[in-house]
Amino acid sequence: MSQEEYTPDIVSVIDDEGKEHIFEELDRIETEKGLYVALCPLSEDPAQDEGEYDEFIVLKVVPEKDNDVTLYPIEDDEEYDEVGKIFTERLAELYSSEDDED
């Protein structure tokens, strides 16, 4: 049985102060309220990040001109709780099934 080669989706985010932050996109979902991504921060040393998905952030994806997108924090607490719960459940299932395969 051959194992598929995993290639992470890397996202670069520029904050309000112009500083670049690098994340791995763990998952994305679309609800009636919009499109959201769950991102895991990556450190400067990729060896430290391997298998480390203990924390993630959730951002809302807003399409802009020229096929660009902007990622925004979710300001509504109810919306954040709803989307965060979905991601937590999905990621727990995904990573617990991967651990079972090892």
Summary of the structure (lengths in Angstrom):
residues: 102
radius of gyration: 14.9
end to end distance: 13.5
largest distance: 47.9
contacts: 211
relative contact order: 0.16
helix: 31%
strand: 37%
